[in-house]
């Protein structure tokens, strides 16, 4: 049955524009599948893999093109908007340089579990318009809700990437062509007019300011090169659970989806309001400090809910929905993550000591998921330590693997604190009554590292606490 709707989906826009709209064809690693699947499942897996490679390439392209230094942002100052970024069904990029310099719009559905702010007309519409990100809800019957897409409009390049279907066949397509991008924007603009007209004036200004331009061949070549660099080199699939276990897991997943949504939504609202207040002039240092603390705490809790949700998704993923692994720079990941780890330690009066070689070989993993899992692991690690403890972080190549180890050394002047009591909630979560900390249990965390190509070993030392050791496989390029 052919769906008819008022406005075309982005897949339909690019399909009609062929041959300008190009199918994304990425060489893939295809190991033997222990769970036979239908042709459609294979096509879905292939298109999803291509989508992940394309989005990683878009992120790399954006970080190379944005004018401000990577990672520099100050929430108390107005940032210069360098472009318009429209995604669905969730925000795709969390890097500070992208979040602070691009006006981000996310098209959501009423059932998007990780939806941020409800898109409602309020008395602070213009303030929300100027916020770094806000969602726009699609109508329930809109076929665009079945697609994933990313539309980028900047003064240096314009690009659209779409994961959807054409004639029932899963496809990932992209285009740099200004005509295709103009049609894509008009299709999205029509939906904004239907459900969020109060945002239209502001977005029209940005769309005019960053209207699609003829692509310079260097940007297209760079994108193609990044596609090759981000192509998956390995695929892992978890074992299939027994039927009775799968039933229990499904119940846990539904509970966690509802829990993370109900926690994250109000926290995101609080954080957005806090950031709007931080932009007000003439705030006293004391008020700025308190607001900054509120923003920081909300962000940590939102990130924790995101990690739990993502971890549960991966822990219960179907065999056909594997994790894509690629050659990545562990040095860049640590350079981005270590300042956050340091802040976590300082707020708990802990001393973080880092011993990392100046140059590290590349590893094979999934950079986005690995960053989230490592940060969550470090946060849980620091929460279990008494004030004054010292955390030693060591990274060293060991044979064909890279070893990242975290170990604690209690303050000699402070009595050792007994290991925190932990209670299991279902098969996926752990709760610590003393701290109120909710996290993925260690078995799920270990499974996540296995899905990411690595291995996590947890060792308990008497009177000293845990030692966490993570092993990641070195890239074959790094070993040659």
C-alpha positions in Angstrom: 0.0 0.0 0.0 1.5 3.3 -1.0 1.3 6.0 1.7 0.1 9.4 0.6 0.7 12.4 2.7 0.6 16.1 2.4 4.4 16.6 2.3 7.1 14.2 0.9 9.5 12.5 3.2 13.2 13.2 2.7 13.8 9.8 1.2 11.1 10.6 -1.5 12.8 14.0 -2.1 16.2 12.4 -2.8 14.7 9.5 -4.7 12.9 11.9 -7.1 16.1 13.9 -7.5 18.3 11.0 -8.6 20.9 10.7 -9.9 21.9 13.8 -7.8 20.6 12.0 -4.7 23.2 9.3 -4.2 22.8 5.9 -2.6 25.4 5.5 0.1 27.5 2.5 -0.7 30.0 1.7 2.0 32.3 -1.4 1.9 31.4 -3.6 4.9 32.7 -6.5 6.9 30.2 -9.3 6.8 31.1 -12.2 9.2 29.0 -15.4 9.1 25.7 -14.8 10.8 24.8 -17.5 13.4 21.2 -16.4 13.2 19.9 -16.6 9.7 17.8 -13.6 8.7 15.6 -12.5 5.8 16.9 -10.5 2.9 15.0 -7.5 4.3 16.8 -7.8 7.7 20.2 -7.9 5.8 19.2 -4.8 3.9 18.1 -3.0 7.1 21.4 -3.9 8.8 23.4 -2.7 5.7 21.5 0.6 5.5 21.9 1.1 9.3 25.6 0.5 9.1 25.9 3.0 6.2 23.9 5.5 8.2 26.3 5.2 11.2 29.3 5.7 9.0 27.7 8.8 7.3 26.8 10.4 10.6 30.3 9.9 12.0 31.6 11.5 8.8 29.3 14.5 9.1 30.5 15.0 12.7 34.1 14.9 11.6 33.3 17.3 8.7 31.6 19.8 11.1 34.4 19.7 13.6 36.9 20.5 10.8 34.8 23.3 9.4 33.6 25.2 12.5 35.6 28.4 13.2 35.8 28.3 17.0 38.3 26.0 18.8 36.9 22.6 19.5 35.3 22.3 23.0 35.3 26.0 23.8 32.0 27.3 25.0 30.8 29.6 27.8 27.1 29.3 28.7 27.1 32.7 30.3 27.9 34.4 27.0 26.0 34.6 23.7 27.4 32.2 21.1 27.6 33.0 17.4 25.3 30.7 15.4 27.4 29.3 12.5 24.7 27.1 10.9 21.4 25.2 11.1 21.3 21.5 12.0 18.1 19.5 11.8 17.9 15.9 12.8 15.4 13.1 13.6 14.3 11.3 15.7 17.0 12.3 18.3 19.9 14.7 18.6 22.8 13.1 16.8 25.8 15.2 18.0 26.8 16.0 21.6 30.3 17.5 21.0 30.5 21.0 22.7 31.8 22.7 19.5 28.8 21.5 17.5 26.2 22.1 20.3 27.4 25.6 21.0 27.8 26.9 17.4 24.9 25.3 15.5 21.2 25.9 16.0 19.9 22.4 16.4 16.3 21.3 15.7 15.1 17.8 16.4 11.9 16.4 14.9 10.3 14.0 17.4 7.2 11.9 17.7 4.8 11.6 20.6 6.4 8.2 21.4 10.1 9.3 21.3 11.3 7.9 24.6 14.3 10.3 24.8 12.3 13.4 23.8 13.7 16.6 25.4 11.4 19.6 25.9 7.8 19.4 24.9 7.4 21.9 22.0 4.7 24.2 23.4 4.0 27.8 22.8 4.8 29.7 26.0 5.7 33.2 27.1 9.4 32.6 26.5 9.2 31.5 22.9 11.9 33.8 21.7 14.2 32.8 24.5 13.7 29.1 23.6 14.2 29.9 19.9 17.7 31.2 20.8 18.5 28.1 23.0 21.1 25.7 21.7 18.5 23.0 20.9 14.8 22.5 20.9 12.5 19.7 19.5 9.6 20.0 17.1 6.9 17.3 17.3 5.7 15.6 14.2 2.0 14.7 13.6 1.3 11.1 14.6 0.4 10.1 11.0 3.4 11.7 9.4 5.5 9.1 7.5 8.6 11.2 8.2 8.5 9.8 11.7 9.8 6.5 10.2 13.0 8.1 8.9 16.3 9.2 10.4 17.9 12.2 8.8 20.4 15.0 9.2 20.2 18.3 7.3 23.2 20.6 7.7 23.2 24.2 6.4 26.4 26.2 7.0 28.2 28.9 5.0 30.9 26.5 4.0 29.0 23.4 3.0 25.4 22.0 2.9 24.5 18.3 3.2 21.5 16.0 3.8 21.7 12.3 4.9 18.6 10.2 5.1 18.0 6.6 6.4 14.5 5.5 5.1 12.8 3.3 2.6 12.0 3.5 -1.1 9.4 1.1 -2.4 9.8 -0.9 0.8 13.5 -1.2 0.4 15.7 0.2 3.2 18.2 2.8 1.8 20.7 5.4 3.1 21.1 8.3 0.8 23.0 11.6 0.8 23.3 14.7 -1.3 25.3 18.0 -1.5 23.2 19.4 -4.3 21.6 22.8 -3.5 18.3 21.9 -5.3 17.9 18.7 -3.2 18.7 20.6 0.0 16.2 23.3 -0.9 13.5 20.7 -1.4 14.4 19.0 1.8 14.2 22.2 3.7 10.8 23.1 2.2 9.5 19.6 3.2 10.6 20.2 6.8 9.5 23.8 6.8 6.0 22.7 5.9 5.9 20.4 9.0 7.2 23.3 11.2 4.3 25.4 9.9 1.8 22.7 10.9 3.0 21.9 14.4 5.3 24.8 15.6 4.6 28.0 13.6 5.9 30.1 16.5 9.5 28.9 15.6 9.1 29.6 11.8 10.2 33.2 11.7 13.5 32.5 13.4 14.2 29.4 11.4 13.4 31.1 8.1 16.0 33.7 9.0 18.6 31.0 9.6 17.6 29.1 6.5 18.0 32.3 4.4 21.3 33.2 6.1 22.7 29.7 5.5 20.9 28.8 2.2 22.3 25.8 0.3 25.4 26.5 -1.7 27.1 24.8 -4.6 29.5 22.3 -3.0 33.3 22.8 -3.3 34.8 19.5 -4.5 37.1 19.4 -1.5 34.2 19.1 0.9 32.7 16.2 -1.1 36.1 14.5 -1.3 36.6 15.0 2.4 33.2 13.5 3.2 34.0 10.5 1.0 37.3 10.0 2.7 35.7 10.1 6.1 33.2 7.5 5.0 36.0 5.1 4.3 37.7 5.9 7.6 34.4 5.4 9.6 33.3 2.2 7.8 32.8 -0.7 10.2 35.6 -3.2 10.4 34.0 -5.7 12.7 30.5 -6.7 13.9 29.6 -8.4 17.1 26.2 -9.8 18.0 25.1 -11.0 21.5 23.9 -14.5 22.3 20.2 -15.1 21.9 18.5 -15.2 25.4 16.2 -18.1 26.3 12.5 -17.2 25.9 11.8 -16.9 29.6 14.8 -14.6 30.1 13.7 -12.6 27.1 10.3 -12.0 28.6 11.8 -10.7 31.9 14.2 -8.5 30.0 11.3 -7.0 28.0 9.6 -6.1 31.2 12.7 -4.5 32.5 13.3 -2.6 29.3 9.8 -1.1 29.4 10.3 0.0 33.0 13.7 1.6 32.2 12.4 3.4 29.1 9.6 4.9 31.2 12.0 5.7 34.1 14.6 7.4 32.0 12.0 9.4 30.1 10.3 10.6 33.3 13.6 11.6 34.9 15.2 13.2 31.8 12.4 15.3 30.6 12.0 17.5 33.8 15.8 17.7 34.2 16.2 18.9 30.6 13.5 21.6 31.3 15.3 22.7 34.4 18.7 22.8 32.6 17.2 24.9 29.7 15.7 27.4 32.1 19.0 27.6 34.0 20.9 28.3 30.8 18.5 31.0 29.9 19.1 32.6 33.3 22.9 32.3 32.9 22.5 34.6 29.8 21.0 37.4 31.8 23.4 40.3 32.5 24.5 41.6 35.9 24.2 38.3 37.8 26.3 38.2 40.9 29.2 35.7 41.2 27.3 33.8 43.9 24.2 33.4 41.7 26.4 32.4 38.7 28.1 29.7 40.8 24.8 28.3 42.0 23.2 28.3 38.5 26.4 26.7 37.1 26.1 23.9 39.8 22.5 23.3 38.9 23.4 23.1 35.2 26.2 20.7 35.9 24.2 18.4 38.1 21.3 18.3 35.6 23.7 17.5 32.8 25.3 14.7 34.8 22.0 13.1 35.6 20.7 13.5 32.0 23.9 11.8 30.7 23.5 9.0 33.2 20.0 8.4 32.0 21.2 8.5 28.4 23.9 5.9 29.3 21.4 3.6 31.0 19.0 3.9 28.1 21.7 3.2 25.5 23.2 0.4 27.6 19.8 -1.3 27.9 19.2 -1.0 24.2 22.6 -2.6 23.4 22.2 -5.3 26.1 18.9 -6.4 24.6 19.6 -5.7 21.0 18.6 -8.2 18.3 21.3 -10.2 16.5 20.6 -8.2 13.3 21.2 -4.9 15.1 24.9 -5.2 15.8 27.4 -2.6 17.1 29.6 -1.1 14.3 33.3 -1.0 15.3 35.9 1.1 13.5 39.4 2.3 13.8 39.5 5.2 16.2 41.9 7.5 18.1 41.9 6.7 21.8 44.1 9.8 22.3 41.4 12.1 21.0 38.7 10.4 23.1 40.8 10.7 26.3 41.7 14.3 25.5 38.0 15.1 25.3 36.9 13.0 28.4 39.7 13.6 30.9 38.7 17.2 31.8 35.2 15.9 32.7 36.7 13.0 34.7 38.9 15.6 36.5 35.8 17.7 37.4 34.0 14.7 38.7 36.9 13.8 41.0 37.4 17.4 42.2 33.8 17.8 43.2 34.1 14.7 45.4 37.4 15.9 46.9 39.4 13.2 45.0 42.8 13.4 43.4 42.9 12.1 39.8 46.4 11.2 38.6 46.9 10.4 35.0 49.7 8.5 33.4 49.2 8.4 29.6 52.0 8.1 27.0 52.4 11.0 24.7 51.4 8.9 21.7 48.9 6.0 21.7 48.1 3.6 18.9 44.7 3.5 17.3 42.2 1.0 18.6 39.1 -0.7 17.2 35.8 0.2 18.9 32.8 2.5 18.6 33.9 6.0 19.7 30.5 7.4 20.6 29.3 4.5 22.7 32.8 3.9 24.2 33.0 7.6 25.4 29.6 7.2 27.1 30.4 3.9 28.8 33.8 5.0 30.0 32.4 8.3 31.5 29.6 6.4 33.2 32.1 3.8 34.6 34.4 6.6 35.9 31.5 8.4 37.6 30.3 5.3 39.4 33.9 4.5 40.4 34.4 8.0 41.9 31.1 7.8 43.8 32.2 4.8 45.7 35.4 6.3 47.1 35.9 8.2 50.4 36.9 11.8 50.4 40.6 12.4 50.0 41.2 9.2 47.9 43.6 9.2 45.0 42.6 7.7 41.6 45.4 6.5 39.3 44.5 6.3 35.6 47.1 4.4 33.5 47.0 3.7 29.8 49.6 1.4 28.2 49.8 -0.8 25.1 50.1 -4.5 26.0 50.7 -6.8 23.1 47.9 -6.5 20.6 45.6 -4.7 23.1 45.5 -1.3 24.9 45.1 -1.5 28.7 43.3 1.3 30.5 43.3 0.8 34.3 41.7 2.8 37.2 42.7 2.0 40.7 42.1 3.8 44.0 44.5 4.6 46.8 42.7 5.8 50.0 44.0 8.7 52.0 46.2 7.3 54.8 44.8 9.8 57.3 41.2 8.8 56.5 39.7 5.4 57.6 38.8 3.1 54.8 35.1 3.2 53.9 33.6 -0.2 53.5 32.4 -1.3 50.1 29.0 0.4 49.3 26.0 -2.0 49.5 24.4 -2.5 46.2 21.0 -4.0 45.3 19.9 -5.4 42.0 16.8 -3.9 40.3 15.7 -6.5 37.7 18.4 -8.0 35.5 19.9 -4.7 34.3 20.3 -2.1 37.0 22.0 -1.6 40.4 21.0 0.7 43.2 23.1 2.0 46.0 20.9 3.0 49.0 23.7 5.0 50.7 24.3 7.3 47.7 21.0 7.0 45.8 23.1 6.1 42.7 21.3 4.2 40.0 23.5 2.6 37.3 23.8 -0.4 34.9 24.9 -3.5 36.8 28.4 -4.8 36.3 27.3 -7.8 34.1 25.6 -5.4 31.7 28.7 -3.1 31.7 31.0 -6.0 31.0 28.7 -7.1 28.1 28.8 -3.5 26.7 32.6 -3.6 26.6 32.5 -6.9 24.9 30.1 -5.5 22.3 32.6 -2.6 21.9 35.3 -5.1 21.0 37.0 -4.9 24.5 37.0 -6.5 27.9 36.4 -5.2 31.4 38.0 -6.9 34.4 36.9 -5.9 38.0 39.1 -6.9 40.9 38.5 -6.2 44.6 41.5 -5.5 46.8 41.1 -5.9 50.6 41.0 -2.5 52.3 41.6 -0.7 49.0 38.6 -1.1 46.8 38.1 -1.9 43.2 40.6 -2.0 40.3 39.0 -1.6 36.9 41.0 -2.8 33.9 39.7 -2.3 30.3 41.3 -3.9 27.3 40.7 -2.7 23.8 42.0 -4.3 20.6 44.7 -2.4 18.7 43.9 -1.6 15.1 45.7 -3.8 12.6 47.1 -0.6 11.1 48.6 0.4 14.5 50.2 -3.0 14.8 51.8 -3.0 11.3 
